């Protein structure tokens, strides 16, 4: 099985292409037109003193093992403990993986939830449940939290309000996107990984044969044609304004600069890099992905998903922490040390820039992994109990909520559902989880399920 392929056989290819100027430059204009039409005033819900303005979701794609990250069992039998040890953290009595030393020093800023539970042990349903807060059903496609946030908390600038780094994939025919919301709220996939030497964001450069002068002529032509219409229709039409916004994005050096990591000082980029002695690209994808996410939320993007792949490991668990330069898998598969460096750099960087309190950081995954190691030295899918980490954005750090049993097999205390998570995330972002959106058929749908509960302990 390829390192970049899930066990369900779905390769990690691009799911959606948003933007895409055609020869006449209409794609982005239509995108902004739809996005503007979905504008809605934010909810007045919430009396918290701190309210997040943006969210960075670090998605560990494939199902990261809770036992090998945030919920180790040092006293369990060896077939449960696995190949890694555990280390103490700033929280008395709380231990995490030995390969998360920098994260252990930040536990006063992080809240761990060790009792998340779901009935879905297959990727497509699990992904839908975690990303939307709703159990999947053939009756309705629910929007992802990113799409819902983009629908309600739009970026006032020219950058899209919901961005995926580098993309989000479909699984077994199930898609993660806008659901019943307008297509403009779907994530803008970069289509390129900032941790790769080939990194280049799609749709921010002109197509062959299209340049500023041609696009400018196109814009002037549309404006002229609009003036031929009657005044009422012209007043109601926003086509020229949408084309203007598309023009601003595609021609804005400032907008393009948001995606340019080379603007960052060398020492900042090295903070995010697994091995600063190596080329900053191709050495630690998740670090450069998180650095780009920080640049985007600084510029007003409300929701950014860092989609870090490779966690669906049914084989040798030791590869999660393999940093042996003689191993061809090590550069891309030393996932836990890379995650550790990325978490520490991102939280520290946000704090240094005084934006941690307004930026919600989530670390989530499909599900956990089986407590008992399988015959190939790996762990299989296990949704009954797993962990989620949160920081910033009004989260009360320095605590652990819920617990698993002695083997990490089942929830021992305080079960938390993905619906509860979504309800809490919306609340932290100043959105009332009971607020209703309307499907095209006129059906009212709450932001979070009716039976979901806000995790009040998390609110600072």
Beta strands, then each sheet from edge to edge (+ up, - down):
strand 1: 54-60
strand 2: 86-88
strand 3: 95-97
strand 4: 110-116
strand 5: 162-165
strand 6: 188-189
strand 7: 303-308
strand 8: 359-365
strand 9: 368-369
strand 10: 381-382
strand 11: 386-391
strand 12: 399-401
strand 13: 403-404
strand 14: 411-413
strand 15: 436-438
strand 16: 444-446
sheet 1: 6+ 5+ 7+ 1+ 8+ 11- 4+ 12+
sheet 2: 2+ 3-
sheet 3: 9+ 10-
sheet 4: 13+ 14-
sheet 5: 15+ 16-
end
